[in-house]
């Protein structure tokens, strides 16, 4: 015990008795609880804990069956609890703290070479299976081991495999376009502008074709969102005339969601402002 301002204070060990009388109610084990710990300290501790979390804790092997060769396989996936968003680009690319879920969005069967985006992996017809077997599996030679945690280069290889498979199986233009867009995003992470623009161009071609002939929603987007994305891809490639055309369609559509309409206005304003400089 010690004296402070004429008042006798107990030492730290006596704090164990603060809630001792509640043990009869089943509420024991609270002796170490600090009654003056601020909410800010709790939040700070939680944030520090999340920052120090090992990315390996959020990546796991997901068991599935390859729809082409019927083998039991394991693909890497990221737990929902491990998806921590940092920011988003104007073409819907999302930045994450590690692990980056985008690295794991293309699934590959190393047994036969079949690959697709995770949400399309099981969507394949008998006719498409035959096309994959005849044109991919018959030539497939896999003599490597993918790492436990993927990087951009590994993800690019897997997405390229997914794109090739989608072309071989004559998949929808929207599936090809989304795979190309994800490849553009991966190259953006590597600051490889040349390859980024190459795949943006391919994504633009696919989304434009899909908008003309595929039913909505397309790649998870409603009509206005897709039109905005087409405009934004045109803008990123420097084709401001077509970009303005598509943004104007979005802005004039009464069914456009307010957020998408605001994004279209912002991008249109950027083009016009640079035009007037």
N, C-alpha and C positions, 0 to 999 in steps of 0.2 A: 504494500500500500504506500501511497505517497500523498503529500499535502499540496493542494493547488488552491490559492485564494482563500485559505482558511477552511476548505472543504476537503474531507478525506475521500480520496478516490481509490477504487480497487485496482489492482494490477490487471494486465490483459487476460490472465488465466481465469479470472472470475467471470469473464464474459460467457463462459460455458454454462453458467447458471441463469442466464437471462430468460430462457424459455423452459427451464427445468420443470416447473410446475405443470407443464402441459403434457408431460410424458404419459400421464395416466389416460390421456385422450388419444393416445396413439401417435401424437405429434412429437416424437423424439428425433434426435439427430440434427437439430437445428442450432446446436451450440456455437458453431463457427460462423453463423450468419451475421453479417454486419448490418446494423439497423440504420447506418448513415451512408451506405453506399449509394451514390447518385445514379440516376437513370443514364446520364451521360457516360459514366464509367462503364456501366453494363454494355451499352451500345458500342463503346470503344473497344472493350474486350472482345465482343462478338465479331466486330469488324476485323480485329487483329487476328482472331482465330481463323476467320474465313480467308484472310490474306495468306496466312501461313499454311493453309490446307494443301496437301499434296495432290496434284492433278490425278495421280494414279488412283486416288481414293474414289474418283468419280467416273472412271472408265472401266467398263466391265465387258466380259465376253457374253454375248447374247446368242443363245442356241436357236438355230432355225434349220430348215430343210431347203436345199437348193431345188428350185422347181425345174431345172434342166436335167441334172444328173441324179436327183433324188438322194443325194448324200447328206448326212447330218453334218452341219458345219457350224462354226462359231464366228460371229462377226463382232467387231468392236462397236460399242455404243456408249453414249454419255448419259449418266443419270440426270434426271430433271433437276435435282438439287444442286448439280454441278454447273448448271447453265447460268452464268452471271454476266448479264449484258452490260457493256460499257457505253456503246453509242451505236448509231445507225447512219449509213450514208443515204443520199437522196435516191439511190436506185435500189433501196431496201436491203443492202448488205448490212449485216449485223456484226459488230465487233464484240468479242467475249474475252473475259479473263480465261486463263488456261483452266481446263482443257477447252479448246475451240470445237464446238459440236460440228462445225462445217467440215472439219478434217475427217469426220467419221460418217458423212452422209452418203457416201457411195459404198455399197457392199459388194464384195468380190468373193466368188466361190473359187478358191485356189485349186479345187479338184478338176473343174472343167472350163474355167475361164469366163463363166457367166458373171456379168456385173450390171448393176442398175442403182439408181438412187434408192435410198432405203424405203421410201413410200411407194416405189414402183417394183420392188424386187419380186414380189409374188404375183404381179399382174402380167402374165404372159400366156399366150394361147399355144395350143399344140403345134400350130403351123410355125409360130415363132420359135418354139423349142427346137424344132427340126432345123430351122435356119441357123440357130446358134450352134447346134451340134455339128452341122455340116461345115460351117464357116469359121467358127471360133474353137470349139472343143477339139476338132480334128487336128488343129495346128498347135494346140496349147502346150506350152512347155514352161512349167513353173519350178524354178530352182532357187528360190530365195525365201527368207523369213521376214515378215513385216515386224517392225518393232512394237513393243507394248504400247508406246505412245506415238501417235502419228505427228508428222510435221507437214508443212505445206507441200513439200516435194512428194511425199508419200500420197497425200491427198490428191495431188494433181494426177499422178499415175492412175490412181483408182478411178477418178472422175473421167479420165481419158478412156479407160477401159469401159466404163459405163456408157460413154458417148458412142464408142465404136459398136458396142452391143446394141444400142438403141437404133443406130443406123442399119446394122445388119438385120435386125428383126423388123425393120420398117415401122418403128414406133411413131407415135404422134409427134407432130412438129413442136408441140408445146413441151414434150418431154426432152426432145433434143435441145430446145431453146433454153430450158431451165438448167440443164446440165452445162451448156455453154456459159450461161451467166455465172454459175457457181465456179467454173474454171476461171472466168474473168476476175471474180472476187479473190480467188486463191492467188492469182498472179498479182493482183493489187497488193496483197499482203507482202509479196516478195518485191514490190516496187518495180515490177517488170511491165512498163507501160505498153511496150510493143505487143507482147502476148495478151495483155489485158484487153487492148483495143481490138485485137484479132478475134477474140472470143466474144466481145461485146457486139461486134458486127454480126457474127453468126447467130448470137442470141436474138438480135434485132430482126434478122430475116425470119427466124423461126416463130417469134412471137407475132410478127405481122401476119404471117400465113395462118397461124393458129387463130388469130382474131377474126380472120375472114371466113374460116370454115369450121372451127370447132365450137361445140356448145359451151356455154358458160356454166359454172366457173372454169377458168383456164389456169392451171398451175396454182390453184387455190385463190385466184384473184377474180373479182367481179369485173365487169366491162370497163368501168371508169378507172379502176386501179391499173388494169392492163394497158389502157390507153395512155395513162400517165407514165407508166414505165417505158412504153415505146417512145414517148416524147423525150423522156430523160435519157434514154440510150442514144437517141439522135443527137441530143445536146452534147453528150459526152464525146461523141464522135465529131463534133464541130459542125453538124448539119443543122444550123439554127432555123432555117426556113421550115423544114419538116417538124422540128421540135415545137416551134410556135403553133403550127397547124394542129398537132396532137394535143398540146396544152390547152388550146382554145376550145377544142371539143370537150375536154374534161370540165373546163370552167363553165361552159354553156349548158352542160347536161344537168337537168334538175335532180336527177337521181344520184349524182355524185356525192359521196360522203364529205362532210365539211373538212375533215383533215386532208383528204386527197385534193380537194379543191384548193385549199390553202397552199399545199405543196406545189400544185401546178402554177398558181399565181406567183409564188416565190421564184420558181425557176423561169417563168416568163419575164418577170421583172429583172432578173439577173441578165438575161439575154438582151433586153431592151436597154438596160443601163449601159452595158458594154458597147452596144451599138451606137449610143449617143455620145460616147467618150471621144 
